[in-house]
Amino acid sequence: MTTTAEPRRARDAQRTRVYRAESTVTSSPLPGLPACASFAEKVVGSLWWTVRFPDHGLGDLPRFRPGNGARQAFYREEPTGPTITLPRRYRTKGTVLHELVHWALSPHAELAHHGSTFARVLVDATEEFCGAERAAALVAAYGAEGVRVGAPASTGTDGYPTYGDDERRRLARSRARRA
């Protein structure tokens, strides 16, 4: 009997550095969960998002949860569908974008949760939805913390932007060296 194993998730070596960097960049607060959901709908309903993540549309948008007692914001796949938990202090545009990027990249199990592809998509989304100044601040903070940011999106065979080719190549080389 043969079984097909799920691709092994890459080690999330940048997680602490990503969080530390993002904590130094100010972000626009949102006045409650309905405002967070409304901002997420604006992002996911945009042409920018639709072109990059066509399989993650408004009909599949994660449900927002209040996070009473939670210490962190987080994205999670649950039996009832994807959720984003946002305690009060994390109800900002930056955090909503961070969690939406986790959702967008969730089908790509071969990529680290906070890897270089994640960082690149978050920088691009920040520029699109929060402005070039905040994106530049995020890039500077990532640089100060040593966060690797992936290459800009390349054009896929379908003519649409795709992310992660550089990280996939780097991971393949690393696995080949270990074999």
C-alpha positions as CSV (number, residue, x, y, z in Angstrom):
1,M,0.0,0.0,0.0
2,T,1.4,3.3,-1.0
3,T,0.6,6.6,0.6
4,T,1.3,10.1,-0.7
5,A,2.7,12.2,2.0
6,E,1.8,15.9,2.3
7,P,4.6,18.2,1.4
8,R,6.6,18.9,4.5
9,R,6.3,22.5,5.6
10,A,9.6,24.3,5.5
11,R,11.2,25.4,8.8
12,D,9.8,28.7,9.9
13,A,13.2,30.2,10.8
14,Q,12.1,33.9,10.3
15,R,9.0,33.9,12.5
16,T,10.5,35.7,15.5
17,R,12.4,38.2,13.3
18,V,9.2,38.9,11.2
19,Y,7.2,39.6,14.4
20,R,9.9,41.8,15.9
21,A,10.2,43.8,12.7
22,E,6.5,44.3,12.2
23,S,6.1,45.5,15.9
24,T,8.3,48.5,15.1
25,V,6.1,49.7,12.2
26,T,3.0,51.7,13.0
27,S,-0.2,50.6,11.5
28,S,-3.6,52.2,11.2
29,P,-6.0,51.0,14.0
30,L,-9.4,49.6,13.1
31,P,-12.2,50.3,15.5
32,G,-13.5,46.7,16.0
33,L,-14.1,43.4,14.3
34,P,-16.7,44.7,11.8
35,A,-14.1,47.3,10.6
36,C,-11.5,44.6,10.3
37,A,-13.9,42.4,8.3
38,S,-14.8,45.4,6.1
39,F,-11.1,46.2,5.4
40,A,-10.5,42.5,4.6
41,E,-13.4,42.6,2.1
42,K,-11.9,45.7,0.5
43,V,-8.6,43.9,0.1
44,V,-9.9,40.5,-1.1
45,G,-12.5,42.2,-3.4
46,S,-9.8,44.3,-5.1
47,L,-8.4,43.6,-8.6
48,W,-4.9,43.5,-7.1
49,W,-5.9,40.5,-4.8
50,T,-8.0,38.8,-7.4
51,V,-5.2,38.7,-10.0
52,R,-2.7,37.2,-7.5
53,F,-5.0,34.9,-5.5
54,P,-8.0,33.9,-7.7
55,D,-8.8,30.9,-5.5
56,H,-9.2,33.1,-2.4
57,G,-12.2,35.3,-3.1
58,L,-14.8,37.1,-1.1
59,G,-17.0,33.9,-0.9
60,D,-14.2,32.1,1.0
61,L,-13.1,35.0,3.2
62,P,-12.0,33.8,6.7
63,R,-14.5,34.5,9.5
64,F,-13.2,37.1,12.1
65,R,-13.2,36.1,15.8
66,P,-12.7,38.4,18.8
67,G,-9.8,36.5,20.4
68,N,-11.0,37.0,24.0
69,G,-8.1,35.7,26.1
70,A,-5.8,35.1,23.1
71,R,-2.3,36.6,23.4
72,Q,-1.7,36.8,19.6
73,A,-3.6,37.3,16.4
74,F,-3.6,34.2,14.2
75,Y,-5.0,32.5,11.1
76,R,-6.3,29.0,11.4
77,E,-8.1,26.4,9.2
78,E,-11.0,25.0,11.2
79,P,-13.6,22.3,10.2
80,T,-16.1,25.1,9.7
81,G,-13.7,27.1,7.5
82,P,-10.8,29.5,7.9
83,T,-10.8,32.0,10.8
84,I,-8.7,35.0,11.8
85,T,-8.6,35.6,15.5
86,L,-7.9,39.3,16.5
87,P,-7.6,40.3,20.1
88,R,-8.3,44.1,20.5
89,R,-4.7,45.2,20.4
90,Y,-4.1,43.5,17.0
91,R,-7.0,45.1,15.2
92,T,-4.9,47.1,12.7
93,K,-4.6,47.1,9.0
94,G,-1.1,45.7,9.2
95,T,-2.3,42.7,11.3
96,V,-5.3,42.0,9.0
97,L,-3.0,42.0,6.0
98,H,-0.5,39.7,7.8
99,E,-3.3,37.2,8.5
100,L,-4.8,37.5,5.0
101,V,-1.4,36.7,3.5
102,H,-1.3,33.5,5.7
103,W,-4.7,32.6,4.2
104,A,-3.5,33.3,0.6
105,L,-0.4,31.2,1.0
106,S,-2.1,28.4,3.0
107,P,-2.3,26.0,-0.1
108,H,1.5,26.2,-0.5
109,A,2.6,23.8,2.3
110,E,6.1,23.7,0.9
111,L,6.7,27.4,1.9
112,A,7.5,28.5,5.4
113,H,4.7,30.3,7.3
114,H,6.9,33.4,7.6
115,G,9.4,32.7,4.8
116,S,10.7,35.0,2.2
117,T,7.6,34.6,0.0
118,F,5.4,35.5,2.9
119,A,7.5,38.6,3.5
120,R,7.4,39.6,-0.2
121,V,3.6,39.2,-0.4
122,L,3.1,41.2,2.8
123,V,5.3,44.1,1.5
124,D,3.5,44.2,-1.8
125,A,0.1,44.1,-0.1
126,T,1.2,46.8,2.4
127,E,2.2,49.0,-0.5
128,E,-1.1,48.5,-2.3
129,F,-3.4,48.9,0.7
130,C,-1.5,51.1,3.2
131,G,0.8,53.1,0.9
132,A,4.4,53.2,-0.2
133,E,5.6,54.9,2.9
134,R,4.4,52.2,5.2
135,A,5.8,49.5,2.8
136,A,9.2,51.2,2.8
137,A,9.1,51.3,6.6
138,L,8.3,47.6,6.7
139,V,11.1,46.8,4.3
140,A,13.5,48.8,6.5
141,A,12.3,47.0,9.6
142,Y,12.7,43.6,7.9
143,G,16.2,44.7,6.8
144,A,17.1,45.7,10.4
145,E,16.0,42.3,11.7
146,G,17.6,40.3,9.0
147,V,14.3,39.1,7.4
148,R,14.8,37.6,4.0
149,V,12.3,39.1,1.5
150,G,11.5,37.1,-1.6
151,A,11.8,38.3,-5.2
152,P,9.0,40.3,-6.7
153,A,6.2,38.4,-8.3
154,S,7.0,36.9,-11.6
155,T,4.6,36.3,-14.5
156,G,3.2,32.8,-14.5
157,T,2.4,30.7,-17.5
158,D,-1.2,32.0,-17.2
159,G,0.1,35.6,-17.5
160,Y,-0.7,36.4,-13.9
161,P,1.7,37.3,-11.1
162,T,3.0,34.4,-9.0
163,Y,5.1,34.3,-5.9
164,G,7.5,31.9,-4.3
165,D,9.6,30.6,-7.2
166,D,12.8,31.8,-5.6
167,E,12.0,30.3,-2.2
168,R,11.1,27.0,-3.8
169,R,14.4,26.9,-5.7
170,R,16.3,27.8,-2.6
171,L,14.6,25.0,-0.6
172,A,15.1,22.5,-3.4
173,R,18.9,23.2,-3.4
174,S,19.0,22.9,0.4
175,R,17.2,19.5,0.3
176,A,19.5,18.3,-2.5
177,R,22.6,19.2,-0.4
178,R,21.2,17.2,2.5
179,A,20.4,14.1,0.4
